[in-house]
Amino acid sequence: MPLFETITDSHIAFLETLRHRFLDQVRIEALSQFQSQGFPTKKDEEYKYTNLREVTEKEYNLFPSTHHSLDPKALEPYLLGEEHFDRIVFVNGILSKELSQISIENVEYMTFKHALNDSAYREVFEKYFNTIANRNLSFVNLNLAYFREGFFMKIPKNVVIEKPIHVFYFSQDQDFNTLYNTRNLLVVEEGAKVEVIESHHNLDERYVLTNSVTEIFTYPNAKADWHKLQNDSEFAFLVDHTFAKQHTDSTATVNTFSFGGKLTRNNLDFIQDGENIHSFMNGITIIGGQQLVDHHTAVHHNQPHCESYQNYKGIFKDQAHGVFNGKVFVDKLAQKTNAYQQNNNVLLSEGASIDTKPQLEIFADDVKCSHGCTVGQLNNDALFYLQARGISKKEAQALLLYAFANDAMENIDIEPLKNKISDLLAEKLEVSISL
């Protein structure tokens, strides 16, 4: 049965599997809106360069088996060398307590399932949940209709989380293609700080479609960094929507590193709701084969004296296809805005391609905004210079590409993550040197 019909026909059965039922009406309304919208097609302006037919015409199971054979030793290849990090591990859509490692104090941590089933957290949950996610988007409505589990953390005032938190989503031992609707919610109160790493891993040779929605709230003088490490298998599809709402004097960063997965669509919306806000979006994409990575970003400057910085680097080889569509909206009240947007790309093969479209919509007259994009090949003179000093062509190419991508990693404070990105860059470029 096609996915759309499966989603429509399975919703009542899905609701009956839930312990919590207070969201039933919200879920039903979300499904109705999804049915009226349908999946995006290339006729939609936002998806004109990304064809989802390969994703949406497959059959999927909406009720994954909870059985798995993962143990702590099997987790080691996916760690970043962060033995001292905290980690939260979901396997087949369910929290795995034995694989998770939590040492955090002074935070309200729970899974979505816990939050939905515990009336003591209901008030906090309802204050934030689904308040900034865009209900005009079909995948967001699908997620709302079918989400079951995910990561939720509320960090109290002035609490600094010293250890990065790695949130894992694994899929294993599934006999059919599987659809997951995962949900994340992070609330960082005044003066608090936290760093989160998110990664998804399909360990089967069955297709997995992950539809993820994340909401991030940062209050005055708070700092939140969210790093997306996307290095999944060729049997993985990921559609990710992340919404970040910032209050006065806060700093928020979303870094997106895309290396693996058959098709990846990243949608990122920053909403600035105060003055002296700093928003950072960085991305590195290195793909080959038939892979596709599509980045759509938007920053909404609604108040004066704020800044945003977007820096996306793409490296494409074989028949890979990249998309970048970055938008900056400056309200008439947002005087003294400083917005920077840049997308630079290198094509390593004749069959590789990139569609890039940076955009500015400015309604204020006292601003400093810039945007730009480049598409090209490596500098032959630089390659010759390195080869003349005894460096092989492949290694010289890798060094130049590392230098090209490096400034998108400059604000990563987690050294093991930075090392992992460098190792993945070398792996994708098929060189054994340490970058």
MIZAKE-848050 format. One record per residue (C-alpha): residue number from 1; x, y, z. Coordinates in Angstrom, 3 decimals, decimal comma, padded with zeros to 6 digits. Example, Ala and Ser with C-alpha at 12.3 -4.5 7.8 and 13.67 -1.06 7.14 Angstrom:
% MIZAKE-848050
n:east:north:up
1:012,300:-004,500:007,800
2:013,670:-001,060:007,140
***
This chain:
% MIZAKE-848050
n:east:north:up
1:000,000:000,000:000,000
2:001,406:003,474:-000,880
3:002,617:005,498:002,075
4:-000,119:008,127:001,924
5:-002,853:005,490:002,182
6:-000,979:003,662:004,949
7:-000,773:006,864:006,987
8:-004,474:007,576:006,485
9:-005,689:004,059:007,248
10:-003,453:003,345:010,265
11:-004,122:006,371:012,461
12:-006,928:004,937:014,596
13:-004,846:001,827:015,263
14:-001,899:004,048:016,163
15:-003,926:006,097:018,655
16:-005,099:002,917:020,347
17:-001,487:001,945:021,089
18:-000,910:005,103:023,170
19:-001,289:005,399:026,929
20:-001,794:009,150:026,754
21:-004,884:010,307:024,902
22:-005,184:014,003:025,741
23:-003,580:014,902:022,375
24:-005,970:012,772:020,331
25:-007,926:015,686:018,906
26:-004,752:017,604:018,054
27:-003,388:014,525:016,288
28:-006,617:013,979:014,359
29:-006,633:017,600:013,196
30:-002,969:017,335:012,170
31:-003,686:014,207:010,140
32:-006,621:015,931:008,451
33:-004,395:018,860:007,506
34:-001,700:016,488:006,232
35:-004,294:014,702:004,092
36:-005,395:017,981:002,533
37:-001,779:019,015:001,875
38:-000,344:015,681:000,754
39:003,364:015,133:000,297
40:005,278:017,978:-001,352
41:005,990:017,570:-005,061
42:008,277:019,364:-007,496
43:005,332:021,626:-008,318
44:005,811:023,184:-004,861
45:008,295:026,037:-005,014
46:010,104:024,848:-001,880
47:010,631:021,385:-003,398
48:011,240:022,262:-007,045
49:014,759:020,784:-006,950
50:013,988:017,797:-004,701
51:011,920:014,899:-005,966
52:010,396:012,887:-003,096
53:008,765:010,232:-005,270
54:011,423:007,645:-004,484
55:010,724:008,238:-000,791
56:006,942:008,480:-000,715
57:006,057:005,730:-003,192
58:007,658:002,997:-001,105
59:005,671:000,924:001,392
60:006,487:001,459:005,074
61:005,616:-000,101:008,386
62:004,331:002,465:010,904
63:004,621:000,069:013,848
64:008,305:-000,916:014,124
65:009,332:-004,003:016,037
66:010,871:-003,057:019,387
67:013,224:-006,071:019,335
68:016,904:-005,313:018,783
69:020,318:-006,837:019,446
70:022,319:-003,685:020,196
71:024,560:-003,747:023,254
72:027,077:-001,203:024,608
73:029,905:-002,790:022,607
74:027,924:-002,522:019,359
75:027,494:001,184:020,086
76:031,229:001,907:020,067
77:031,668:002,537:016,292
78:029,095:005,340:016,490
79:030,583:007,148:019,465
80:032,839:010,140:018,895
81:035,404:009,089:021,474
82:033,190:010,798:024,017
83:033,442:008,304:026,867
84:032,791:011,175:029,225
85:029,814:012,565:027,305
86:026,229:011,933:028,268
87:024,157:010,060:025,747
88:020,499:009,285:025,237
89:019,817:006,337:022,969
90:016,562:005,484:021,236
91:016,363:002,140:019,437
92:013,444:001,392:017,114
93:011,632:004,431:018,469
94:011,976:003,473:022,151
95:014,352:004,797:024,825
96:017,055:002,273:025,694
97:017,996:002,857:029,332
98:020,796:000,296:029,247
99:022,527:002,027:026,316
100:021,972:005,561:027,620
101:024,407:007,275:029,960
102:023,011:010,142:032,012
103:024,922:011,973:034,741
104:023,197:015,332:034,447
105:021,848:017,040:037,543
106:019,625:020,087:037,922
107:017,706:019,538:034,720
108:014,271:018,287:033,915
109:015,054:015,382:031,629
110:012,574:012,896:030,290
111:011,447:011,277:027,114
112:008,358:012,522:025,339
113:006,580:009,381:026,455
114:007,370:010,221:030,076
115:006,244:013,804:029,665
116:002,980:012,803:028,036
117:002,196:010,175:030,661
118:003,115:012,227:033,756
119:000,579:014,909:034,656
120:003,233:016,672:036,779
121:005,007:017,721:033,571
122:001,899:018,455:031,567
123:001,939:022,202:032,214
124:005,578:022,594:031,130
125:005,009:020,404:028,104
126:001,913:022,266:026,936
127:003,645:025,655:027,353
128:006,253:024,801:024,720
129:005,239:021,805:022,665
130:004,252:022,591:019,063
131:004,185:026,351:019,678
132:006,793:027,323:017,073
133:006,618:024,388:014,642
134:005,060:025,559:011,369
135:001,701:023,833:010,959
136:001,560:024,831:007,285
137:004,129:022,152:006,465
138:002,868:018,689:005,619
139:005,742:016,754:007,215
140:005,287:018,729:010,443
141:001,621:017,751:010,510
142:002,498:014,133:009,787
143:004,937:014,203:012,699
144:002,333:015,694:015,041
145:-000,191:013,064:014,043
146:002,176:010,121:014,558
147:005,014:011,057:016,918
148:005,425:008,704:019,843
149:008,800:009,314:021,424
150:011,781:011,660:021,474
151:014,162:013,780:023,514
152:012,969:016,484:025,931
153:015,125:018,612:028,213
154:014,440:021,766:030,194
155:017,520:023,394:031,714
156:016,834:025,691:034,678
157:018,100:029,220:035,084
158:021,904:029,686:035,182
159:022,656:025,949:034,945
160:025,614:025,139:032,681
161:025,697:021,594:031,300
162:029,420:020,859:031,072
163:029,189:017,586:029,127
164:027,809:017,495:025,585
165:024,718:015,333:025,207
166:024,623:012,941:022,244
167:021,107:011,915:021,194
168:021,120:008,712:019,112
169:018,278:007,305:017,040
170:018,942:003,719:015,871
171:016,829:001,428:013,706
172:017,711:-002,270:013,741
173:016,201:-005,719:013,089
174:013,250:-004,443:011,064
175:011,757:-006,836:008,512
176:010,080:-004,066:006,493
177:010,756:-000,488:005,438
178:009,980:001,661:008,465
179:008,703:005,195:009,084
180:009,776:006,971:012,279
181:008,322:010,273:013,463
182:010,777:011,538:016,079
183:010,370:014,678:018,143
184:012,846:016,814:020,129
185:012,167:019,712:022,515
186:014,901:021,738:024,219
187:014,201:024,632:026,616
188:017,218:026,606:027,860
189:016,235:029,069:030,550
190:017,937:032,371:031,373
191:021,711:032,138:031,702
192:021,824:028,379:031,013
193:024,095:026,640:028,492
194:024,032:023,280:026,710
195:025,447:021,464:023,657
196:023,538:018,664:021,933
197:024,637:016,289:019,163
198:021,948:014,454:017,183
199:022,542:011,477:014,882
200:020,376:008,865:013,134
201:021,569:005,386:012,143
202:019,801:002,729:010,090
203:021,558:-000,599:010,674
204:019,393:-002,674:008,302
205:019,262:-003,072:004,547
206:015,626:-002,043:004,621
207:014,696:001,544:003,931
208:014,035:003,893:006,831
209:012,246:007,225:006,499
210:012,799:009,465:009,513
211:010,548:012,491:009,858
212:012,044:014,584:012,641
213:010,790:017,813:014,237
214:012,861:019,782:016,767
215:011,865:022,877:018,767
216:014,528:024,901:020,604
217:013,848:027,785:023,017
218:016,639:030,024:024,355
219:015,920:032,648:027,019
220:017,938:035,817:027,893
221:021,693:035,207:028,122
222:021,201:031,509:027,350
223:023,375:029,594:024,887
224:022,293:026,485:022,971
225:024,356:024,632:020,366
226:022,703:021,821:018,384
227:024,942:019,765:016,098
228:023,381:017,463:013,489
229:025,735:014,701:012,389
230:024,152:013,084:009,321
231:026,130:010,053:008,217
232:023,531:007,349:007,665
233:023,423:004,450:005,205
234:022,286:004,355:001,582
235:018,970:002,957:002,839
236:018,115:006,073:004,844
237:015,833:008,997:004,059
238:015,704:011,936:006,478
239:013,321:014,899:006,509
240:014,257:017,236:009,345
241:012,490:020,393:010,527
242:014,176:022,452:013,254
243:012,657:025,594:014,760
244:014,603:027,842:017,151
245:013,021:030,738:019,062
246:015,393:033,153:020,756
247:014,835:035,785:023,404
248:016,912:038,896:024,205
249:020,699:038,488:024,514
250:020,619:034,780:023,680
251:022,884:032,795:021,369
252:021,813:029,742:019,381
253:023,750:027,665:016,874
254:022,674:024,835:014,595
255:025,511:023,061:012,775
256:024,546:020,529:010,098
257:027,140:018,064:008,810
258:025,763:015,928:005,971
259:027,841:012,988:004,736
260:025,524:009,983:004,409
261:021,956:008,991:003,654
262:020,240:008,508:000,292
263:018,149:011,679:000,589
264:018,368:014,329:003,280
265:016,164:017,402:003,562
266:017,040:019,930:006,283
267:014,604:022,737:007,092
268:015,841:025,301:009,605
269:013,871:028,267:010,954
270:015,268:030,816:013,420
271:012,807:033,206:015,048
272:014,367:036,202:016,797
273:012,054:037,557:019,465
274:014,163:040,158:021,264
275:017,177:042,437:020,909
276:020,908:041,621:020,843
277:020,320:038,091:019,597
278:023,014:036,046:017,876
279:022,017:033,218:015,502
280:024,527:030,939:013,791
281:023,884:028,350:011,077
282:026,786:026,400:009,612
283:026,758:023,441:007,276
284:029,207:021,095:005,569
285:027,938:018,709:002,900
286:030,190:016,099:001,288
287:028,309:013,548:-000,797
288:028,738:011,311:-003,824
289:026,998:008,550:-005,727
290:023,291:009,294:-006,155
291:022,948:011,152:-002,837
292:020,894:014,312:-002,437
293:021,125:016,865:000,378
294:018,738:019,827:000,437
295:019,250:022,683:002,910
296:016,438:025,192:003,404
297:017,118:027,920:005,982
298:015,195:030,958:007,175
299:016,003:033,649:009,721
300:013,251:035,977:010,916
301:014,730:039,242:012,227
302:011,815:040,746:014,135
303:013,619:043,090:016,562
304:016,524:045,578:016,282
305:020,207:045,110:017,098
306:020,444:041,422:016,185
307:022,708:039,411:013,947
308:022,598:036,152:012,037
309:025,365:034,245:010,306
310:024,890:031,500:007,724
311:027,871:029,688:006,247
312:027,251:026,538:004,171
313:029,946:024,636:002,266
314:029,189:021,875:-000,246
315:031,458:019,316:-001,929
316:029,801:017,099:-004,538
317:031,129:014,249:-006,649
318:029,791:011,498:-008,945
319:026,072:012,120:-009,601
320:025,375:013,807:-006,252
321:022,966:016,721:-006,107
322:022,920:019,553:-003,594
323:020,339:022,247:-002,898
324:020,691:025,402:-000,808
325:017,838:027,859:-000,342
326:018,616:030,399:002,356
327:016,256:033,196:003,343
328:016,687:036,220:005,580
329:013,611:038,245:006,532
330:014,157:041,665:008,136
331:011,061:043,270:009,655
332:010,605:047,051:009,496
333:011,197:047,157:013,274
334:014,514:045,307:012,977
335:016,831:048,287:012,527
336:020,583:047,780:013,003
337:020,305:044,182:011,833
338:023,505:042,494:010,730
339:022,823:039,432:008,556
340:025,408:037,405:006,641
341:024,631:034,514:004,327
342:027,108:032,583:002,210
343:026,957:029,313:000,262
344:030,139:028,038:-001,445
345:030,289:024,825:-003,450
346:032,874:022,683:-005,220
347:031,908:020,198:-007,939
348:034,413:017,354:-008,272
349:032,664:015,512:-011,116
350:030,890:016,499:-014,307
351:027,729:014,705:-013,171
352:027,523:016,503:-009,811
353:025,214:019,510:-009,470
354:024,062:022,194:-007,055
355:021,030:024,482:-007,088
356:021,640:027,459:-004,827
357:019,386:030,408:-004,099
358:020,276:032,836:-001,283
359:017,504:035,389:-000,642
360:016,999:038,604:001,314
361:013,683:040,318:002,111
362:014,425:043,594:003,886
363:011,819:046,057:005,146
364:014,136:048,144:007,372
365:016,444:050,877:006,089
366:019,308:050,827:008,615
367:020,746:047,339:008,219
368:023,874:045,550:007,090
369:022,920:042,476:005,083
370:024,910:040,473:002,565
371:024,498:037,211:000,726
372:026,310:035,301:-001,946
373:027,075:031,945:-003,475
374:029,824:030,373:-005,538
375:030,048:027,186:-007,594
376:033,349:026,022:-009,023
377:036,190:023,514:-009,125
378:039,460:023,243:-007,262
379:042,290:025,634:-008,151
380:044,650:023,793:-010,504
381:047,594:026,034:-009,562
382:047,159:025,181:-005,877
383:046,943:021,483:-006,738
384:050,132:021,717:-008,807
385:051,925:023,579:-005,989
386:051,168:020,782:-003,486
387:051,984:017,987:-005,947
388:055,310:019,647:-006,750
389:056,197:019,167:-003,081
390:055,654:015,427:-003,144
391:051,999:015,263:-002,116
392:049,834:012,919:-004,169
393:047,002:014,417:-006,201
394:044,334:012,793:-004,034
395:045,908:013,998:-000,798
396:046,488:017,476:-002,239
397:042,836:017,605:-003,230
398:041,806:016,534:000,271
399:043,963:019,216:001,900
400:042,496:021,947:-000,291
401:038,951:020,777:000,356
402:039,575:020,616:004,094
403:040,801:024,214:003,995
404:037,716:025,112:001,940
405:035,328:023,620:004,509
406:037,248:024,462:007,671
407:035,700:027,842:008,488
408:032,290:026,173:008,832
409:033,757:024,206:011,763
410:035,391:027,085:013,586
411:032,684:027,516:016,213
412:032,581:023,827:017,226
413:033,734:023,682:020,839
414:033,543:019,876:021,059
415:036,967:018,582:020,031
416:035,891:014,925:019,455
417:033,126:016,144:017,156
418:035,548:018,322:015,201
419:037,898:015,344:014,852
420:035,018:013,152:013,678
421:034,081:015,673:010,988
422:037,701:015,739:009,797
423:037,848:011,936:009,693
424:034,598:011,742:007,738
425:035,874:014,322:005,283
426:038,994:012,198:004,682
427:036,871:009,056:004,370
428:034,516:010,617:001,830
429:037,495:011,903:-000,168
430:039,075:008,421:-000,025
431:042,357:009,421:001,568
432:044,038:007,965:004,645
433:045,753:011,114:005,864
434:044,762:012,761:009,134
435:043,188:016,134:008,522
***
